[in-house]
Amino acid sequence: MKLSSTALLALAISSITATAYAEPASQDFVPTTLAGTSAQSEAKGFVEDFSLGGTTRNWYSNEQKYRGGTFAYKKHGQTVTDRRRENWVQGTILNASSGFTQGTVGVKTEVAVYNALVLDRSKRDIKGGSNRTLADSNGDAVDQWSKLGLANVQFRVSNTTLTAGRQNFSSGIVDSIGNRALPSSFQGVSFNSEEFSNLSFQGGVFDRVSPRSEQSLSKFRTEYSSNGVETDKVYTLGVNYQPLKSLKTSFFGANVKDFWNQYYFGATHELGDIQQVALTTGFNYYKTVDEGKKLMGEIDNDTFSLSLGLAHQAHSLTFSYQAINGDEYFDYLHETNGIYLANSLTSDFNGPNEKSFQIAYGINMAEYGVPGLKFNVYSARGWGIDGTHYTGNGGVAGKGYDGIQSQDGEKHQEYGVGASYAVQSGLLKATAIRATYVEHRGSENQSDGSIKEFRLVTTIPFNIL
């Protein structure tokens, strides 16, 4: 289970794709031409364009399981259970970034120090640690810790940049995730090329991930693995293309060594005028097949989501349908946000053969004189979860998605409400405050269980130089 969103704050309505535009979305064709300017020709210099700044985030979560579910922790060597878990962490990022040197080949460096200060250190509250609070082998919170979140060197020619080291990367398959006090990052080599007006290319090779709540680097594993197997090579390559001013598309492929080959296609189309009625259509599709040593077992999975978002002035209403076609979970890499599906919420709604539907409503109070204030509410239901036909583990216990066979006709539902405010001016300008409440209820063998969660997250950006 992973609380996620696609390039939005945690628990935003991931399926609301309608965006406010002052003018009707143009349906004009966009010809592919060479970029009009070279980013490198405008380089200001290594020192001249140096910047120092970052963010500090106060991250609080209160979870309660129900319908028999419990959390567990060790007390005096004995396992103790109860229904509640709390995590409260202050995460701070200090980022130092040079400018690109001038000349044909520009060189730049970026270093970011991540620091976590645990504000709730109760062993009972944190329940032995998780991807929320770092704990030692005894289950006690590590009161304060730091690490290099980013440390890379970048080389740029014209509008093409090569990055080597610990870095952020964003695509439909490999994407940094930032829904905790600190985000994840990846170690490897990547490139981004924007030599054309409406066509860009991205790719990378990564061997380690820097998890959100861990000090050390880790090998890659999957979000839903039953055996915790790891791989140390992820290759990805893709293209972003905008054929119309109103239509954006992307296609990416990835080879996760000895796990799978995964392919992603995404498209977003805008139509109409938000002052009247605007329609935004979002489509996301994934194809996953096993590869190499098949450490995750045999996989043959087709998954898609389709969302239709209607917007009128301050109001947006979105309908999203999602379908998993395969006898295993739709899975993705742990410590990434590589799931751009519309119904990826507290639950990913990604069970074997699952179908799900979501309806979401949002209101932007700027239209009523309170810029920066937004509210949202959603309801999602999943049904038809059936893992009884899964044979991908080859009969080997603990391999692949072993245990999924018990899911027979499972269903679940999720409700959420949220409020957010972005400070518009003054010393705290761009500070974001978001409160969310979610309730998820699953049937007996549905993997996410039944849980309620309240979150309060405040993120303050700052600039030093």
N, C-alpha and C positions, 0 to 999 in steps of 0.2 A: 504494500500500500504506500502510495507516495502522493503527498500534496504537491501539485504542480500546476504550472500554467505556461503558455507559450509566449515567452518574452513579455510577460506581465507580472505584476506583484502576485505573491502567493494567494491562491483562492480567489483571484478575480474571475469573472465569468469567462472561462476559457473559450466558450463558444460564441461570445458576442463579438462579431467581426465588423459590425457596422461602425464606420468612423465619420465624424462630423466634417463635412466640407461646405464651404460657403457657396460653392458653385456646383452645378450638376457635373457628375463624372463624365469626362469626355470618352467617347468610344473611338477616337481617332487611332489609326494605325501608327506605330512608332517605327520608323526605318532604322536599321542597324548601321551606324556610322562610327568612325573612329571618335574617341572622346575629344572634345573640343580643346581641353587643356591638359597639361601634364602636372600631376600633383608634385612630382619631384622638382620640376622647374620652379615651383613656388616655395621650396624649402627655405626656412629662415636661418637654420644653423643649429648645431648640436647644443650649444649653451643658450643661444638667443631665444630658442623656443622651449626652454626647460620649464616644466611645471611640477608643482608639489601640492597634493591635496588628497582627498579621499572621502570616506563616509564613515559614520558610526551608526550602528543599528541596535536598538533595544528590542529584543525578541522574546515574547512571553507566550507560553502555550499551557492550557489546562485541559487535559483529556480525561474522559470517564468512559469506561467500558460498561456495558449493560447486557442483559439477557444471558447472564452467566459468564461473561468474559472478564478476565482479570489480567493485571500486570504482576510480574514477580520480581523479587530481589532477595539478596542474601542478608540475613541478620544473625550474627553470632554463629555462622556456619549453617544456619537453617534457611530453607526457602520459605519466604513469606509472600502472600499474595493479597492484593486489594484492587479496587476498581479504578483508582485515580493515579494519574501521573502528571507532574508539573515540570516544566523546563523554563528557565529564565536566564538568558545569556546576553551580554553586551558584546557585539562584534564590531571591531574597528579595522578599517583598511587605510593604510597610508601608502599612497602611490607616488613614486617619483619617475617622471618620464622626460627624457631628453627630446629635443627636436631632431629632425633628420639633417645630417650634414649636407652641404651644398655640393653640386657636381652631378655627373652622370649617374653615379651610384650613391645613394644616400644611406647613411647608417644611423640607427637609433637604438637606444636601450630603454628598457622599462623594468622597474623593480617595484613590487608591492609587498609590504609586510602586513600579514593578517594577525590580529590579536583577539583572543576570546577571554572575557572575564565572566566567570560563572557567578551569577547573583543569587541563585537558589542552589545551595550545596547539600541539601538534605538527601541522604542516601535513599530514604523512603520516597521522596518526591521524584527523583530522577530515575528510580527503578533500575539502577545498575548501568545507566548510560545507554545511548542510542545514537542515531545520526542527528541528535539534537544537542546533547551534552556529552562531552568527552569524559570517560570514567576510566579508572585504573582497573587492574585485574581483580581487586576486591570490591569493585562497584562504587568506590568513592569518587566524587567529582574531582577532576583536575582543575584546581581553583582558577588558574590563569595559564595560558599557553600562547605561543606565537610560532609562526612559520613564514617562509617565503611563499606567498600565494602566487606571485608572478615574478619571473626572472628570465628575461629573454633579450635577444638582440634581433633587430629587424634590418633588412636590406631592401631598398626600393629603387627600381628603375622605372621611370615614367609613371604609370599607374598600377604597377605590379609590385607587391610586397611579399618578401619571404621572411618568415618568423621562425626562430629556433630557440627552444627552451621551454620554460613553464609559461603557459599562455591561456587566454580565453579562445574559444572557437564556437561558432554558431552555425548549425545546419539542422535539417530535419532528422538526422540520425545521431550526430555527435554534437551536443550543445551543453555549454556550461549551465549549471542550475544554481539559482540564487534564492531559494525559498527558506533558508535558515539564517542564522545570525551571520554566517560567512558563506561565500559561494564556493563551488568547485572550480578546478582548473585542470589543464592537461599538459603533460610533458611530451614534447615531440617537435616535429617540423611541419609547418603549414605554409600555404601561399594563398593570396587573394589577388586576382587580376581583374581590373576594371578598365581595360583598354578600349572598350566599345561603349556607345551611349546607353544601350539598354540590355547589355549582355555581359555577365561577369562569371568568372570561374573561381572555384575554391577547391582546395584539397589538403590532405594532411596525413601524416603517419605519426601515431601516438603509441607510447609503450607504457605509460603510467598515468594514473589520475590522482589528483590531490583532493581527497574527500572534504566535504563541508565541515565535518566535526572530528577530523583526525589531523595529527601533526605530520605523519609520515606519508610518503607516496605509496600507492597500492597498485597492484595489477588490476586489470579490468575483469569484472564478473557481471552477471546479468541480474536484473531486478527480481526475477521470479524463479531463479534456480533453486532446486531442492538439494543440490549437492555442493554448492559453493565453489565449483571449479573456476579457474582463472586462466586468462590469456594475457600475453604481454605485447600483442601487436594488433592495432586497429588501423586499417587503411580506408580512407574515404576520399571521394572525388565527386564534384557536382557542378551544376550550372544554374544560374538565375537568369531568367529571360522575361522581358516585358514587351510582348508583341503589340499591346494596345495601352493607351494611357490608363485605361480602367482595368486592365488584366495583368496580373503578375503571376509568374509560374516559377517553379524550381524543381530540379530533378537531381537526386543524389544516390550514390551507391556506396556501400561499405563492405569490406571484408574483415570480419572479426575472426582472427585465425583460430581454426579448429572448432569454432562455434557455428557461424552462419555467414551467408551472404545476404545482405538486406538492401532493398531498393525503395526509394521514397519519391513520390510525386505529389506536389502541392500546388494549388491554384486558388487565387482570390480575385473575384470580379465585382466591380462596383457599378451601380446603375441608379440614376435618378438624382434628386436634389433633397438633401436632408431637411430643407425648409418646407418641402412638400412631403414626399415619401422617397426614401432611399432604400435600395435593396443591395445587400452584400451577400454574395454566395461564396462559401469556402468549401474546398474539397481536398481531402488528404487520403493518400493511399500508400500502403506498405506491403511489400512482398518479401517474405523471409523463408530461406531454404537452408538446410544444414550444409556444413562444409568441412573438409579435412577429416580430422579424427572424430568429428561429431560428438564432442565432449558434452554437449547439451542434448544428445539424443537426436533422433530423426525429427526434422521440422519441415513442414510445408504449410505456410500460413499466408492467407490473403486478408488484409484488414483495411477498412476504409471508414471515413466519416464524411458526412455532408451536412453543412449548416446553412440556414437561410436567415439572414438578419434584416429586419425591417426597422428603419429609424425615421422618426419625425421630430425635428427640433430637439428637445431635451430627452426624448424617450426612445428606447430601443427594445425590441422584442425579437428573440432569436429562438429558432427551432433547430435541433440537431439530432441526427440519426447516425448511429455507429453500428458496424457489424464486424464480428470476428469470424472468419471462415477458416477453421482449423481445429484439430483435436487437442491443441496445446494453447497455452496463453499466447497472446501477442506480447512479446517480450522486447526489452531494450536494455541498454547498458546501464548498470547501477552507477549512481553519482553523475548522471547526465540527465538532461531534459529532452532526450531523443524520442519524444512521443508527442507529435503535433496533432493528435486526435482531438476532436471537438469535445468529447466527453471524458477527457482526462481531468478528474477533479480530485477529491480526497481518495476515492476509488478511481482506478483507471478504466473500469468497465471493460476489461480485456480478458475475461474468462473464455475458455474454449467454447466456440460456437455461440458466443453471447451476442445478443442484440440489445441496444439501449437507445433511449430517447430522452432528450432534455429540452426543457423550456426555460428561458431565462429572460428576466426583465431588468433594465438598468435605467437610471435617470441621472442626468447631469444638471446640477442645480445652478450652473452658470447662467442658464436661460432664465432663472428666477432671481438673479442678482447676487448669487453666492458662488463666485468662480472658485474652482478647486474642490468643491464638495460633490461627491457622487455616492449613490446608493445602488445596490444590486440585490436580487433575490433569484434563486433558481431551484428547480426540482428535476431530478433525473432518476430514471428507473431502468434496470437491466433485467433480462429474463432469458430463458432458454439455455442456461449454462449447462453444458454436457461434456464431461471429460471421460465418459465411460468407454469411448472407443479409442482412447489414447494407448498406443503401443510403441511410442517413440523411445522409450527407455530400454527396449529390447528385453524386457523382463528382468532387468537388473535393478534391484532395490536401491534407492538413493541416487539414481542417475536421471538426468534430464529433469522432467517435471513429475517424477514419481509421487503418487498420492493424489494426483489430479483426478484419478479414476473415480473417486468418491463423490465427485460433483455431478449430480444427476438431477436435472431440472431445477437447479438453484436459481434464485432471484435475489435482488436487493434494490434498495432505494436510498436516495440521498437528497437532503435539503440543505440549503445554505443561504445565509443573508450576510451582507457586508456593507460597511460604510468606510469611505476614505476621504481624506482631505489633504490637499497640497497647499502649503503656505505660499501666498502669491507675492509677497514683498517683505522687505526688512532683512534683518540679520539672519533670520531662519528661512529665507526664501528657498523654495524647492524642497523643504522638509516634507516628507510624506508620512502620514499617520493612517493606519488601516486597522479596523477591528472586524473580525469575522466570527460567525458561529455556524458550525456544520453539525448535522446529525446524519449518521449512516447506519442503516439497519440491513443486515444480511440474513439469509436463511441458514439452516443448520450447517451446511458444508461450504457455503460461500466464503472465499478466502479472506475477505477483509473484516468479517465479523461485524459487531454492532458497537458503535462508538460515537460519543459526542465530544466536540472540541471547540474551545474558545481561544482565539488568538488576538493579541494586540502587538502590532509591530510599528515602531517609529524609526524612520531612516533620515538621518541628517547629513547632507553633503557639506563639505568644507574645502576651502582653497587657502593655501598658505602662500604659494608663489604662483 
